[in-house]
């Protein structure tokens, strides 16, 4: 019988996070639905973003380090003509293209993308959870304080245009850990000379885990036995758990 604190569950839940919820809020709703005592996720998505959130319970939390270091993949939609302070649609507009701006030519856009493939340098955004003197940068940003951030090397392994109409573009990005898609959108807009920011972001892959295998919160909450949505430790992809962690068959 489960205690009032919840069950001691082991496994991984692949959750399709909805728009408008923080990653922690989505995790807590899933945790309550599962009646789990302890749960954590392995990589934050911004509230406006959707997609794959890898949630770990019990012994499966031992994969967290591997997941934080894993490659990620996203589908991102950029709006041209405006740059925001956050790099996405939740921020304030800080610059706009001139009144003569109509649209971006496809050839110029593709040429810009080419410069961002491979190893690139990124300056992390102020609206991020990176810390300075023990405080996240977003706290400084909300007060209008700009902190110098050293550039970081990241790798864009794949960068492909999914849709394009001159005013917006949707791109697929397969990247290394530590890559900020908001910063990528901002840097592409600056290279084009018109500015850009994200209006949609959906994470489709984290390491070996795919969004197509995830469950959304509504579906999870409607399941008679939501615990069946968990991937048990013995069924996780090889190499994720430290040796000796998996159950014996």
C-alpha positions in Angstrom: 0.0 0.0 0.0 1.4 3.4 -0.9 2.2 5.8 1.8 0.7 9.3 2.0 4.0 10.6 0.5 3.6 8.4 -2.6 5.0 5.3 -4.0 8.7 4.5 -4.4 8.7 4.1 -8.1 11.7 3.4 -10.4 11.6 4.4 -14.1 11.6 7.1 -16.7 8.6 9.0 -17.9 8.8 10.6 -21.3 6.5 13.6 -21.0 5.3 15.9 -23.7 5.3 19.2 -21.9 2.5 21.6 -22.8 2.9 25.2 -23.6 2.5 27.6 -20.6 3.8 25.4 -17.9 7.2 25.5 -16.4 9.2 22.3 -16.5 8.9 21.9 -12.8 5.1 22.5 -12.8 4.7 19.8 -15.5 6.9 17.5 -13.5 4.9 18.0 -10.3 1.6 17.3 -12.1 3.0 14.1 -13.5 4.5 13.1 -10.1 1.1 13.6 -8.5 -0.6 11.6 -11.2 1.8 8.7 -10.8 1.6 8.9 -7.0 5.4 9.0 -7.0 7.4 9.9 -3.9 10.4 11.4 -5.7 10.9 12.6 -9.3 13.1 15.0 -11.2 13.7 16.1 -14.8 16.9 16.1 -16.8 16.8 19.4 -18.7 14.5 22.5 -18.4 12.3 23.7 -21.2 11.1 27.3 -21.1 7.4 27.8 -20.3 6.5 28.8 -23.8 8.3 25.8 -25.2 6.8 22.3 -25.7 8.0 18.8 -26.2 10.1 16.1 -24.6 10.8 16.3 -20.9 12.7 13.3 -19.6 11.5 12.7 -16.0 13.3 10.2 -13.8 12.1 8.4 -10.7 13.9 6.4 -8.1 17.0 4.4 -9.4 16.5 5.9 -12.8 17.7 9.2 -11.5 21.2 7.8 -12.1 20.8 8.5 -15.8 20.5 12.3 -15.1 24.1 13.0 -15.8 24.0 11.3 -19.1 20.9 13.1 -20.1 22.2 16.5 -19.2 25.3 15.8 -21.4 23.2 14.3 -24.2 22.6 15.9 -27.6 19.1 17.4 -28.1 17.0 18.1 -31.1 14.4 20.8 -31.6 11.9 22.3 -34.1 12.0 26.1 -33.8 10.0 28.8 -35.5 11.7 32.2 -36.0 9.9 35.4 -36.8 12.0 37.9 -38.7 12.0 41.7 -38.3 12.2 42.0 -34.5 14.6 41.1 -31.7 13.5 40.7 -28.1 15.5 40.9 -24.9 14.7 37.2 -24.1 15.2 35.9 -27.6 11.6 34.7 -27.7 8.0 35.9 -27.9 7.8 36.4 -24.1 10.3 39.2 -24.1 10.2 42.9 -24.9 11.1 44.1 -28.4 14.5 45.8 -28.2 15.1 46.4 -32.0 13.2 46.3 -35.2 14.0 46.1 -38.9 13.6 49.3 -40.9 10.3 50.4 -42.3 11.5 49.2 -45.7 11.9 45.6 -44.5 9.5 43.3 -46.4 10.9 39.8 -46.0 14.0 37.7 -46.1 15.1 36.0 -49.3 15.4 32.2 -49.0 18.9 32.1 -50.5 20.2 34.6 -47.9 18.6 32.6 -45.1 20.1 29.4 -46.3 23.5 31.0 -46.6 23.2 32.3 -43.0 22.3 28.8 -41.8 25.4 27.4 -43.3 27.6 29.6 -41.1 26.0 28.1 -38.0 26.6 24.5 -38.8 29.4 22.7 -36.9 31.2 24.1 -33.9 30.2 27.6 -33.1 30.6 30.2 -30.3 27.5 31.4 -28.4 27.1 34.0 -25.7 24.5 32.6 -23.2 21.4 34.8 -22.9 20.8 36.9 -19.9 17.4 35.3 -19.5 18.9 31.9 -18.4 19.4 29.9 -15.3 23.2 30.3 -15.4 24.5 31.8 -12.2 26.6 34.8 -11.2 27.5 35.1 -7.5 25.0 32.4 -6.7 22.1 34.2 -8.4 20.6 33.1 -11.8 21.2 35.6 -14.7 17.5 36.0 -15.3 17.2 37.8 -11.9 19.8 40.4 -13.0 18.0 40.6 -16.4 14.7 41.4 -14.8 16.3 44.3 -13.0 17.8 45.6 -16.3 21.4 44.6 -15.2 23.6 43.2 -18.0 26.3 40.8 -16.8 29.3 39.9 -19.0 29.1 36.3 -20.2 32.0 34.5 -21.7 31.2 32.8 -25.0 30.8 29.0 -25.1 31.6 26.5 -27.8 28.7 24.3 -28.9 28.1 22.1 -31.9 25.2 22.3 -34.3 25.3 18.9 -35.9 22.3 19.4 -38.1 20.4 22.5 -39.2 17.6 22.1 -41.7 14.8 24.4 -43.0 11.4 22.8 -42.5 9.3 25.7 -43.6 9.9 29.2 -45.0 7.8 32.1 -46.2 10.1 35.1 -46.0 8.6 36.4 -42.7 9.0 33.2 -40.7 11.0 30.1 -40.9 10.8 26.7 -39.0 14.1 25.0 -38.6 15.2 21.6 -37.3 18.2 21.8 -35.0 20.3 18.8 -33.7 22.8 20.2 -31.2 25.2 19.5 -28.4 24.5 20.2 -24.7 24.5 23.8 -23.7 23.1 25.1 -27.0 20.6 27.9 -26.6 18.1 27.9 -29.5 16.9 31.4 -28.5 20.5 32.6 -29.0 20.8 30.8 -32.3 17.6 32.5 -33.5 18.9 35.9 -32.3 22.3 35.4 -34.0 20.7 34.3 -37.3 18.5 37.5 -37.2 21.6 39.6 -36.6 23.5 38.0 -39.5 20.5 38.7 -41.7 20.4 42.3 -40.5 16.7 42.3 -39.7 16.6 40.7 -36.2 14.7 37.6 -35.3 13.2 35.8 -32.3 11.5 32.5 -31.5 7.8 32.3 -31.6 7.7 28.5 -31.1 10.0 25.8 -29.8 9.4 22.1 -29.5 12.0 19.6 -28.3 11.9 16.4 -30.2 14.8 14.4 -28.9 17.0 14.0 -25.8 19.8 11.5 -26.3 18.2 8.1 -27.2 14.7 9.3 -26.3 12.2 10.5 -28.9 9.1 12.8 -28.6 7.1 10.3 -30.6 7.3 7.9 -27.5 6.2 10.6 -25.0 2.8 11.0 -23.3 1.1 14.3 -22.7 -0.3 15.2 -19.3 -4.0 14.9 -20.2 -3.4 11.4 -21.5 -1.4 10.4 -18.5 -4.0 11.7 -16.1 -6.7 9.8 -18.0 -4.9 6.5 -17.7 -6.4 4.0 -15.1 -2.9 2.9 -14.2 -0.5 5.8 -15.2 2.5 3.9 -13.8 2.4 1.7 -16.9 3.7 4.7 -18.9 7.1 4.4 -17.1 10.1 2.9 -18.8 11.5 0.5 -16.2 15.2 0.6 -15.4 15.8 -2.8 -17.0 14.2 -1.6 -20.2 16.3 1.6 -20.6 18.7 1.8 -23.6 22.0 0.1 -22.9 24.7 2.3 -21.4 22.5 4.9 -19.6 22.6 3.3 -16.2 25.8 2.6 -14.3 26.9 -1.0 -14.3 25.0 -3.1 -11.7 22.1 -0.7 -11.4 19.6 -2.6 -13.6 17.4 -5.3 -12.2 18.3 -8.9 -12.9 15.8 -10.7 -15.0 
